[in-house]
Amino acid sequence: MRLAKVFLLGIGFCFASSLFADTTVTFDELGPQPTEFNDAQPLTTQYHSLGLTFSGGGAILDQGSHFGVSTLSGDDFLAFNTLSFITNADGSHPAGPETLTFKSPVTSVSIWGGSGGSVNFELEAFDAAGNFVQGDFAAANRGYVDLAVSGKAISSVTFFGDGQAYVFDNLSFAGISVDHRPSGIPDNSSTWFALSLGLLSLAAIRRLTQGGSMASR
């Protein structure tokens, strides 16, 4: 029975780890994107199935949009331009700051800010009541910098740069995972399979243990 208990604890640990595993959004999950803001829609509820809602005007563009930096992964990043005459396809301005609201609180958030020039980037985290949780600041010069915050119950983050044109890429967060994801984002089916297999194995171990006890009588 000791073996069975150890096995069950291992399965429980793996299951708990899957619940709080990092989720990464590369901004490539929604398919090919345009290179101009006037052909792009602002990012709002496109990642609603991940429990994410964006606001602030930023739009996902292809790296061919001449921001002076390439993407960190794939072809697309979340782009901003503060010039007043630059608009998205719906007439909104991609000026930021960008706010990301989580359907369920998370424990950590990180994102990379990049620019072809010199830009100061900031990431701020808030709880459900709007109280400040933690912030991070970094200066980029023709490249990317990593911004990261953590806390017990982060309900939203705001991120922005002080330059005229800049991008963000590879958003990651950790918290309770969700079941439905956009096409291209792996789900937790392998975790559930491992859990089911583990429970079946545990039942088999218990049966064999009981059988051995009866045979020894």
N, C-alpha and C positions, 0 to 999 in steps of 0.2 A: 504493500500500500504506500510505502514511502516513495517509491518510484513514481507511482500514479500522482501523488501530491506534487512532487517536483515538476512532473510533466504539465500538470494543470496550472501551476504557477507560471511556468514558462509561456504557456499559451496565453494566459491572462496578461502577462507583460507585453507580449507581441501585439495583442489586441489593443491595449491601452496606448502603446507607441503609435499604432496606426491612427488612432483618434486624434493625436496631437502632432502628427507628422507635418512637415512643411509642405505648403502648396506654393508652386511657382507659376506665375503668369508671365509669359514672354511677349505677349501682345501679338503673337503669330497664330493664335488659336482660331481666329475668326476668318481666315482665308486671306487671299491677296488684297492688298490695300493700295490706295492711290498715292501719288507723290505730291499732290497739291491739296491745300486745305479746302479750296472751293469745290473739291470733288469728294470731300470726306465729311462724315457725320461726327459730331462730338461724341466722346465716350460717355455713356450714361448707364444704361441697364444691359448692355451686351453680355456682361458676365453675371447676370442676375442668378443664374443657376449655380454659381459658386458662392452666392450670398454676398455679392459685391455690387455697390451702386456708386458710380462716379459722377461728379459735378465740377464744373469749372471751365469747361470749354476745350480742354485738350482733345486732340484727335489722333488716331493711330494712322501713321504714314509709313510708306516704304522708305528704306534707307537711301533710296535714290533721290530724296527730296532736298539734298544739299544742305545738311546741317553741320557739315564738317566733321562728323564722327559716324562710324559704322555702327550697326547694332551689336549687342553683346551675344545675341543668338538669333538665328533665323533672319528674316528680312525686314521686320517691322519694329517700331518703337512708338511710344506715346509722345507726341510733339506739341510744342507751344511756340507762339510768336506774339509779342506784345504790341506790334504795330497796329494802329487803329483801323487801317484799311484792309488788314488781313482778316478774312472771315471764313468760317466753315460753310458747307453746302446749305445749311439751314439759316445762315445769317448770323450765327453766334460767333463770338470772338474767342480764339484759342489762346487767351492771355493768362489763364490761371489766376490765383492759386487753384490747385486741384484738390478736391476733397473726396476721400474714399470712405464710404460708410459700410460697415460689416453687419450682416444680418444677425450674426451671433458674435459675441466678444471674442477677441483673439489675444494671445499672450505676447506675440512679437511680430514686427513688420520690418521689412527692409526693402530698399529699392536703390537702383543706380541712376544717378543724374549725370548727363553728359552734354558737352558743348564743344563747338569748334573754336571757341574763344575762352575768355576768362569769366566764369560765372560762380557766384556763391549759391549753394543749394541748402535747403532746410527741410526737415521732416519733423512734424509735430504730431503727437498722439493725444487723444482725449478719451475720457470715459463716457458713459451714456448720458451723464448729467452735463457734459460739456466741460468738465474739469480737466485741466492740463495734467497729463500723465508723465510724459518725457519727450525730449526733443533731441535732434542731432543736427549738426551743421558741418559742412565741408566745402572747400573751394576747389573748383576744377579749372584746369587750364589746358584746353585742347585734348580732352579725354573724359574719362568717367571717374566718379567718386561714389563710394558706397555709403548709404545712410541707413541707420538701423535704430529702432526703439523697441522697448519691451515693457511689460506691465501685466498686472493680474487680469484686467478687464478693459482692453482697448476696443472701443466701439467705432472710432473713426480716426483717420489721419489726414493731415493736410500737408502737401508738399509743393515746393515752388523753387524757382531760381530768380535771381535779380538781373539776368541778362535779357537781351531782346529776343533771342531765339535759343532754345535748348530742348533737350529730350530726356525722357526717363525710360528705363528698360529693366526687365527681370525683377518684377515685383514678387516678393515672397512673404508669406505669413504663416503662423502656426496657431492652431486652435482646434476646436471641434470640427472634424471633417464633414462634408456634405455628400449626398449620394449622387446628385446629378451634375454633370460637367459638360461644357461645350465640347464639340467634336475636336479630337486631338489631344485632350487632357485625359490621362489614364485614371481609371477609377480604382476602388478598393476591392474589386472582385477577387483578386489573388489573396488578399488578407482574409476575406470571408471563407474562401476555399480552404486556406490553411487552418482556420479556426474549426471548420466543420470536420476536416480530416483529423485534427487533434482530438476533438470530442469523440469521434468514432474510435480512435486509437485508445483513448482513455477507457471507453466502454469495454473494449476487447481486453485491455489489461485487467480491468476489474473482474471480468468473467473468468479469465485464466487464474487469477488469484483465488477467487471463490472455488473454482474447480480443484485447485491444488490443496486448498484447506479441507475440502470434503474428502479427497483421496487419502489424506494423511490420517483421517479418523479411523 
